[in-house]
Amino acid sequence: METLINKLKKAAPKAALLMAVAAGAALQGCSKMGGEGSATAQGLSEDAASAVYVAPGKHDELYSFLSGGFNGQVSVYGLPSGRLLKIIPVFTQHGENGWGYNEETKAMLQTSHGFVPWDDLHHPKLSRTDGQTDGRWLFVNGNNTPRVARIDLKTFETVEIMEIPNSAGNHCSPYPTNNNEYVIAGTRFSVPLDMKGGTKDVALDKYGEEFRGSISFIKIDKEHGDMDLDFQILVPGFDYDLANGGKGPSEDWVFFTTYNSEQAGTLKEVGASQNDKDYLAAVNWKLAAKYAAEGKAREMPANYYHNKLDEGTHVAKSTVKKKVRYLLPEECPGMMYLLPAPKSPHGIDVDPTGEHMVVSGKLASAIPVFSFSKMQDAIKNKQFDGEKNGIPVLKYESVLKGEVKEPGLGPLHTEFDGKGNAYTSMFVSSEVVKWKVNDLQVVDRIPVYYSVGHLMIPGGDTKEPHGKYLVAMNKITKDRYLPTGPELAHSAQLIDISGEKMKLLLDFPTVAEPHYAQAITADKVAPNSTKFYKLDENTHPHAAKKEADASVVREGKNKVRVKMTAIRSHMTPDNIEGIQVGDTVLFHVTNLEQDWDVPHGFAMMGANTAETLIMPGATQTLKWVAKKEGVYPFYCTDFCSALHQEMQGYIRVSPKGSNVPIKFSTGKKKEAPVASAN
Amino acid sequence: MKAYTKVLMIVAALSLGLLFMFPMWKIYLKAPQYPEGLELHIWVNKLGGSSDHVLQNFNILNHYIGMEPIHAESFAELEYMPYIVIFFMITGVLVALIGRNKLVLGWSGLLMVGGAVGILDFYLWLVKFGTNLSPEAPIKVPGMTYIPPLLGNKTLLNFDALSLPALGSLGILLGITLSLLVYFLNRSTNPKKQTSKAKHAFV
C-alpha cells in the first residue's frame, strides 16, 4: 500500500507537467494571434527550455555585453539564460549610482562642447590578445559627440573616455587590432575641417569641395589599456559606416564600409543612393603607423578632452589635448585602397581565416565576398579602376571572390562560427541566413522577431569563435512581450547554432536599443572580478579611512567640507551643526567596509543631484547647497544591513552669519572627534 | 637515553614550531548571506582569517548583538604566548641533549598543563565575549548568549558556528605524544621488565 502511494507521489509532478503542457497547447490552439503564434512554435527547439536553463545559484557560461544605443550605457547579460546582470553607465548620467552626478565622475563626461551627459552608444568591442578576446577591457563608441570609452572588466566600470577630434557621428568605431595595438575609429558624418581643431563656417552646398572624413588611430597601453590618439588619416568626404579588422594573413589591415560616395549634403536617402557602387576602404594600419612614426604625419591644432578615472582616488581628471597628427592618403603610397562595393554597404566582416571580407549592402540583392589574397594580387598587378582623391580604386572583379545569391532582403551584418559558416542578419526580411564561406551557398535560414539589426556570435568577429550560440538583436518588438504602452523593450533572441539547423532557444528583452554586442566565456572574466576596493589603497584626497578621521571643516566663507564614513549601520558624523544658508557642502563619504557586496548609498534631502553609491573602500562626493535654514536629513540608500533604516543623520542649517559653531558627532557619548571606540 | 630517542625528543620540541606556521584554532561562521563563509583564525601570536578583513567583518556582525569588538591588542596572551612556546622549544632541545628521561616526562607534563591552560583561557574568552553584551545592543534576544563553541558546531541566530583545532595545535599534540613516546621507549629499555606495559600504551 505504502509503495503505491510513493509511486503516485512520484508520478504526480509528471502528471501535472503533462496537464500543463496539454493546457498550454489547448490555449495556443484557441488564441489566434495572426500568424505569429504558430511561427514561434515552429521556430522553437523542443528542448529549448533545458538549453537555456541555468539553475538557481548556477552561473552562466558566457558574459555578453550589449550596447544600449540611445541610453549611452552597456548592459551585461548572462548567456544562455539571458539574465540581466548589470548596466554599466558610460556616456550617460546614471542616477542609480551617481555616475556623472557625483563630483568624482563629472569630469568623465566633459568634452570640448562642455558637459555632455548623454550619448548614443553603438558598438562594444572586447580587447584582444593574439586575435582572441582577452577579457581585459571593453571599448565602446559614443556616436553623437564623438567619443571612445574604455570599460575595465575587473570592475565593470568606465575608466576612460576620450573625445575624437575632426569627427562627427563616431559610428565606425571602435575597432581593436589583434593585440590591442590600436583602437580605430572612423567618422560617419564628414564635415568641413578648419584644420584648427574645429569645423569651418562654409555654405552647405560646398560639400564636395570642403567636407572630409577622418579615421583615428588610438594607441592602447599594453599593460593598463590607457588610450592615446596617435594620429588620424584624413579621408575623402564619404560616410564611414562600419569597420572590421583583418586576421591572420590580413592582420595588418582594417576595412571600412563607406556610403555617400556621391558626397550629397542633403536628402541623403536619395542623394547617397545614386551610385551603384560605393567603396570598401582598406587601410594598412601597420604601414600607416610606420608612416606616422617616420615623419609623414603633419600636425594641426586641436581641442579635445581625455578623461581618466584614477585607480587609487576614483577621481576622474580631464586633460585637454591641443594638437593632433594626421596623414594624407595621397602622400602615403600603399596605405589605402578603395574596393568598389555594391550600393551603400553597411556591415563589413572578416572571417576567422582572414581571407574573406564580407560586405553586407543593405540595398543590394547579393552579398559580395572579397578575397584578401586577390586584393593583394590586384595591388601587385595594379588592377586599378582610376583613383579617388589620390587613393587607388581596385577593379571590382579583380578582388571579388563571389557573391552570395538571393540571401534575403536587407543584409546588414555577418558573423562566423569558426566551422566555415557565416551568418548574416536580414533587416528587411527579418531572418538570419546561414551560408558556407567556401562555396557561398545558403544552407539554412531562421525567422527572427522582428527586423534584426546586428547579430553576434561570441568571438564571432575574432580568430576563434565560440560557435555555439548566436544572439540576434531585433529593432522591432511588437507583440513579443506583454505590451507596455507605446514604448517597448527591444528584443534579443538566442539561437543555437551548434548543429546543422539553427534553433531558436530564447527571447529576452533588452535595455534601450542594442546595436552590437560582444560575448566572452565567463572564465576569462569572472576570476578577475574585483570584490571590493582596498581601503589601504584609497588615495582619495578627502578620504576618511577611519571614524576618528571624520571631520567637518569650514573652508572659506561659503564652503564646508565634510569627511564622512559609512559602515554598518551608521554614518560618522551623523549630526552636523553650524552650516549656514548659502554654504556649499561637500560630503566626501568613505565606505569603510572591506567585504564583498556591501555598498552604502548617500542621499541628501533637496540635493539637486542624484544619490551617490559608494563601493566598499571607495570615497565618493555629493555636493549640496544649503538654501534655507532648518534641519535636513540624509541617509543610506542601499539596503546594507538589518539596521539600514537607522542609517541616517541630520544637518542643521542656520541663517547666514549665525554664531552656531561647526559641531559634529555620532552617538551621544562624545563630541568631535567621535567614535574612536570602535 | 638512546640516541634515536634524543632525535625524537628534538623533533618533539621543534614540532612546536608549527604554532608559528599555522593557526591553532579556527572558527568557521556560515550564514545564508555568507555563502563563502567567514573564518577567524587564532594564532599563537595574532588573529587572522580567511581574508585580510575578517576581524572587521566579525566585529561588524557582532556589534548588532552588543558584543565587544575583537582586536588583537585586547589579548595580552598573543604577546607572551610566543615566548612560552619558544621556552618549550628550547627546554625541549635541552632535555634531549641532557638525556634524562625524568626531565622528558616533566617537559611533557608541563606542556600538557600549558596546553590545557591555553584551552581553558580560550574558553574563558569565548564566554566573556559571548556573555558580556552591551545593554544598548540593537538586537537583543531574551535569554540568548553568543558563546561560540569551543569544539564542534552551534547555531547562533542566523550563523552556524563551527570551531576546530587547526594545524598549529597539531604541534602541541606532536610535542606531547612524541615526548611521551621518548619517555616510554627509554623506560621500556630499562632493566626493570616493563616492556610489555610500555608496548600496551602505544598499540
Interface residues (C-beta under 8 A of the other chain):
Chain A: I567 R568 S569 E593 Q594 D595 W596 S641 A642 L643 E646 N678
Chain B: E36 S51 D52 H53 Q56 N57 N59 I60 H63 Y64 P69 P138 I139
